[in-house]
Amino acid sequence: MIHKLLFMLSITALLLYVWTGNQLVDEDLLLTVAIGGFIASILLTFLIKIGKFLLTVTVLVLLGLIAFQFVVPAL
């Protein structure tokens, strides 16, 4: 959700830069917000996907360990 908001903020800053140039707000500020928003949204997207993958792997390993503890005493 946050990465989508950052992406929309960067698109808005880029559109404001294109529409007004440096008349309304300093153009360096708008370009910094636009580029920073794009980079942050991309990085957050990758972090979320990697986090979901690592969470899935952790849950599977824990389930495997729990199952192993039940099987070993039966042997």
SULURJO-V114837 format. One record per pair of residues at least 12 apart in sequence whose C-alpha atoms are under 8 Angstrom apart, sorted by the first residue. I is the first residue (numbers start at 1). GAP is how many residues later the second one is. D is the distance in Angstrom with one decimal. If there is no record, write none. Layout:
I&GAP&D  I&GAP&D
This chain:
2&39&7.8  3&37&7.2  3&38&4.4  3&39&7.4  3&41&5.8  3&42&6.3  4&37&6.8  6&31&5.2  6&32&7.2  6&34&7.2  6&35&5.7  7&30&5.8  7&31&5.7  7&34&5.7  9&24&8.0  9&25&7.3  9&28&6.8  10&23&6.0  10&24&4.0  10&25&6.9  10&26&7.5  10&27&4.8  10&28&6.1  11&23&6.5  12&22&7.8  13&17&5.4  13&18&7.2  13&20&6.5  13&21&5.4  14&16&6.6  14&17&6.7  14&20&5.5  16&14&7.6  17&13&6.0  17&14&7.2
